[in-house]
């Protein structure tokens, strides 16, 4: 007992000394922070965007999506017409590769900036401009990251469905298409967008004699006074002087929509209306305020001491021990007392029972792992990454569980699938085999498979950690605002077929093949994720894998139909008597009207022959196993458009067995190779 009291007494003394020392240090740190306000200035200048005049431009400007440098024109061009078969529904960004300081985090004063750029909007001559939904235009943007590409059409490549409600972004849009859903006043306006696709302010630029898409070169001047919170926007012809009349000159507080460092640049998009956006030149200058950290007066004087004062200070130092020395003495004393206490305690326990020896061993150190190698996360790590599974971080859910957005301690964004208790307690589900399946799939790598970063498991919960894709899942793009062109849809189908074929070649299956399991990266490459991981304890792994592979093929066929039709499988607006897309597609095949299944919103710019062939491949995948359902390797050959496809039966076979959508297993054996 006396030893415990002695330990506590030493600990109290130590804490008092440390507190006093920290107080002195914090006071001195506070003095070090005091300093004059200085201005941090950043200047960019791009007279043109030609590699001949500016060879390092590819390092200084980052291109995302459908954007390119046109060396012959010396311009920054969105979309990239050289890479696009169809210019409809393209989206691209061009950002300065380094972040710019735009906000003082201490005072919340925005930086002052001014920018001017010359731009030109030309209607595309190679493609027809059908009227319909969508839109197109150019924006000057300030965004928090250099990875996200917004949606095409009226979204102007500014935002997408993955952006949070509090997504910090600022944009000045030069919009050439009226989108009533976004409250656009006309098809020739400038808008100010603050964290939203809906403009806070809009202005009819016809009032200043400008028509944005008339093919002329226009110049914009944007000036912002940070301390005053004042913005001024002017627009005119590139060959005229600075306009005397602004289109906007009012108070505007940008601070709620800014971070300390952000990326600046341009975004543009096309919808059903197609046009080319060229930026010919760009200048940008910003000035932000910051506090200069300077040494204290005492420190300066101590470095310029004369010999006499130095001698005096040395004597003073010898008379009074420094705070750090006192801390050292206290720590040593405390360690000695604790070691002595541990020694006596262990000796007493040894005397009481010679057979029981209590030895405290140091915790085994974990070997360092490669940064991208999947590993097991702790519950606390996942809880911290998802902010205790906050409702604000929910990305989506299904019958198997809930998806959360997360951020690891190293700053990497992830998506966490937290399986529900109902799913884990499903009849016949073997949790241990599920964990082995997660481990097996996490080891494989393919460009069209969503990488697994790791997993988390305890007695009650199982979670899988995936890489996070900012463009979100395919269903949000296919069924949301805007229309995906056929070229993108066809590429998505081939990407998913590649992923499934690779999985099946490794004797694995996806077991959760559906629209929301397909994700899009920055370049709109499709990757397959949200694996099912279903393993039943009643059947062998080989048997279940073989069955599930056939289910994968069937569900891939339904997925293909959804991509072509632009409709969900179950939807009531397709036909008066048909609510199921699969039934509808087979009926249209029976009467040779398969063209009615194709999404009419894609307009006339579509390879209809190719779309019908892909539709037939989708129907082949929904056949019974014994009636000609192909494997994924054969599907890939069909999609190459070089191998002829088998002829479809004149009508849909009736002996299609249902399967359990929760477990992914057939309730009959029509989709299994075993009869």
Secondary structure, DSSP 8 states (H G I E B T S, - for coil): -HHHHHHHHHHHHHHHHHHHHHHHHHHHHHHHH---EEEEEEEEEES---TTT-TTHHHHEEEEESEEEETTTTEEEES-TTT-S--TT-EEEEEESS-EE-B-TTT--B-EEEEEEEEEEEE-SSS----SS---EEEEEEES-SS----SGGGTTT--TTS-TT--EEEEEEE-S--GGGT---SSEEEEEESSSS-SEEEEGGGGT--TTSS-EEEEEEEEETTTTEEEEEEEETTS---SS-SEEEE---GGG--SEEEEEEEEE-SSS-EEEEEEEEEEEEEEEEE-----HHHHHHHT--HHHHHHHHHHHHHS--HHHHHHHHHHHHHHHHHHHHHHHHHHHHHH-TT---------------TTS-EE--HHHHHHHTTTT-GGGEEEEETTEEEEEEE-TTS-EEEEEEE-HHHHT-TTB-HHHHHHHHHHHHT---TTB--EEEEEE-SS-EEEEEE--TT-BHHHHHSSSS---HHHHHHHHHHHHHHHHHHHHTT---S--SGGGEEE-TT--EEE-------BSSS-HHHHHHHHHHHHHHHHHHHHHHHHHTS-SB-TTS-SS--BHHHHHHHHHHTT-GGGGS-GGG-S-S-HHHHHHHHHHHHHHTS-GGGT---HHHHHHHHTTSS------SS--S----B-TTT--BSSSTTSS--
